[in-house]
Amino acid sequence: MVRRKRSIAWNLENVARSRKLRRERTAHGLCLDCGRLARVKRTRCVECTDYRKRMDSAGRYALYKYDIHAEEYQRLRIEQDNKCKLCRIPLDYSKRNKVAIPHIDHAHGCLNSSNHRFKGYPGGCVECVRGIVCNMCNMIDLPFLERHPERQTEVERMYLADRPIRRYRAVIA
């Protein structure tokens, strides 16, 4: 799968749009995240500030890229016992151990591009997310397993078919 490069004009247009929105919201005293009334001399409302404090950097990235909320991300970590979902080594959230850096795994062949946060980029919706894996599984094992389905074990097949965030949201709804 070839990843398309975005043009410089597209990037500049996106930056200009986000800066304009930020200026408008701060000028009117509105929250940058939700648009509600922000606290005095602040850029975010109380709820959004509390929500951001509860998330670590990986959780903020999950929210930004895959639209996974902090509670869902924490539930995913707890469900996996804070270990890689494939090889079961403990994940290192301090990023001292380069092998155990957590990555959000997602299906690259997702056809539901209407839900993707970034159009034209494969794997950016909740329906794509499969779990949290270590660096080695993300870079070596998963691409191999996706390319060679005949070599997958039953456990690996179950992992590749599982969509935990979709399950969480189905229970809530």
C-alpha positions in Angstrom: 0.0 0.0 0.0 1.5 3.3 -1.1 1.1 6.2 1.4 0.3 9.4 -0.4 2.4 12.5 0.4 0.5 15.6 1.2 1.4 18.7 -0.6 2.9 21.7 1.2 -0.1 23.8 0.3 -2.4 21.3 2.0 -0.3 21.4 5.2 -0.1 25.2 5.2 -3.9 25.4 4.6 -4.6 23.1 7.6 -2.2 25.0 9.9 -3.8 28.3 8.9 -7.3 26.9 9.5 -6.4 25.6 13.0 -4.7 28.8 13.9 -7.7 30.8 12.8 -10.1 28.6 14.9 -7.8 28.9 17.9 -7.7 32.7 17.6 -11.5 32.9 17.3 -12.1 30.7 20.2 -9.6 32.3 22.6 -10.9 35.8 21.6 -14.4 34.9 22.6 -13.3 33.0 25.8 -14.3 29.6 24.4 -12.7 26.2 25.1 -10.3 25.1 22.4 -11.5 21.4 22.6 -15.3 21.6 22.9 -16.3 25.2 22.2 -18.0 25.8 25.6 -17.3 28.8 27.8 -13.7 28.5 29.1 -12.5 29.6 32.5 -11.2 33.1 33.0 -7.8 33.7 31.4 -7.7 30.0 30.3 -8.0 28.3 27.0 -10.1 25.3 28.1 -13.2 24.6 30.2 -13.1 22.8 33.5 -14.3 19.5 32.1 -11.7 19.4 29.2 -8.9 20.4 31.6 -9.8 17.6 34.0 -10.1 15.2 31.1 -6.7 16.1 29.7 -5.1 15.7 33.2 -6.4 12.1 33.4 -4.7 11.1 30.2 -1.0 10.2 29.7 0.7 11.2 26.4 -0.1 7.9 24.7 -3.8 8.4 25.7 -3.8 11.9 24.2 -2.3 10.5 21.0 -5.0 7.8 20.9 -7.7 10.4 21.3 -6.1 12.6 18.6 -5.5 9.9 16.0 -8.1 7.2 16.6 -10.8 9.0 18.5 -10.3 6.7 21.5 -11.3 8.3 24.8 -9.2 8.1 28.0 -11.5 5.6 29.7 -11.5 3.3 26.7 -7.7 3.5 26.5 -7.3 2.8 30.2 -9.7 -0.1 29.9 -7.7 -1.5 27.0 -4.5 -1.3 29.1 -6.2 -3.0 32.1 -7.7 -5.7 29.9 -4.3 -6.5 28.5 -2.8 -6.4 32.0 -0.4 -3.6 30.8 1.3 -6.2 28.5 1.7 -6.5 24.7 -1.4 -8.2 23.3 0.6 -10.6 21.2 3.9 -11.5 22.9 2.8 -10.6 26.5 5.9 -8.7 27.5 5.3 -5.8 30.0 4.9 -2.5 28.2 7.2 0.4 29.3 5.3 3.7 29.3 8.4 5.6 30.4 10.0 4.7 27.0 13.3 3.6 28.6 13.0 0.2 27.1 12.9 0.7 23.3 11.5 -2.8 22.6 8.5 -2.4 25.0 7.3 1.0 23.8 3.5 0.7 23.4 1.9 1.2 20.0 -1.8 1.2 19.1 -2.3 -1.5 16.5 -4.9 -1.0 13.8 -6.0 -2.8 10.7 -4.3 -1.2 7.7 -6.8 -2.6 5.3 -9.8 -0.9 6.8 -12.4 -0.1 4.1 -14.5 2.2 6.2 -12.6 5.3 5.3 -15.7 7.5 6.0 -15.0 7.1 9.7 -11.2 7.8 9.5 -10.0 10.9 11.2 -7.5 11.8 8.5 -8.9 11.1 5.0 -6.7 9.2 2.7 -4.7 7.6 5.6 -5.4 3.9 6.2 -6.4 3.0 9.7 -7.6 6.0 11.6 -11.0 5.0 13.0 -12.2 3.1 16.1 -13.2 0.1 13.9 -9.5 -0.4 12.9 -8.0 -0.6 16.4 -7.0 -4.1 17.5 -5.1 -3.4 20.7 -1.8 -2.1 22.3 1.3 -4.0 21.2 5.1 -3.6 21.8 7.5 -2.1 19.2 8.8 -5.5 18.0 5.3 -6.9 17.4 4.2 -3.7 15.6 7.2 -3.4 13.3 8.0 -7.1 12.6 5.3 -9.6 13.6 2.1 -7.9 12.5 3.2 -6.9 9.0 4.4 -10.5 8.5 1.1 -11.9 9.8 -1.0 -9.6 7.7 0.9 -10.6 4.5 0.9 -14.3 5.2 -2.5 -15.4 6.7 -1.7 -19.1 6.0 1.1 -18.9 8.7 -1.2 -17.5 11.5 -1.9 -19.6 14.5 -5.5 -19.6 16.0 -4.6 -17.1 18.7 -3.1 -14.7 16.1 -6.2 -15.1 13.9 -8.4 -14.2 16.9 -6.3 -11.2 17.7 -6.4 -9.9 14.1 -10.2 -10.2 14.0 -10.8 -8.6 17.5 -11.9 -4.9 17.7 -12.0 -4.1 21.5 -13.0 -0.4 21.3 -16.0 -1.3 19.1 -17.0 -3.9 21.8 -16.7 -1.3 24.6 -18.9 1.2 22.7 -21.5 -1.5 21.8 -21.9 -2.3 25.6 -22.4 1.4 26.4 -24.9 2.1 23.7 
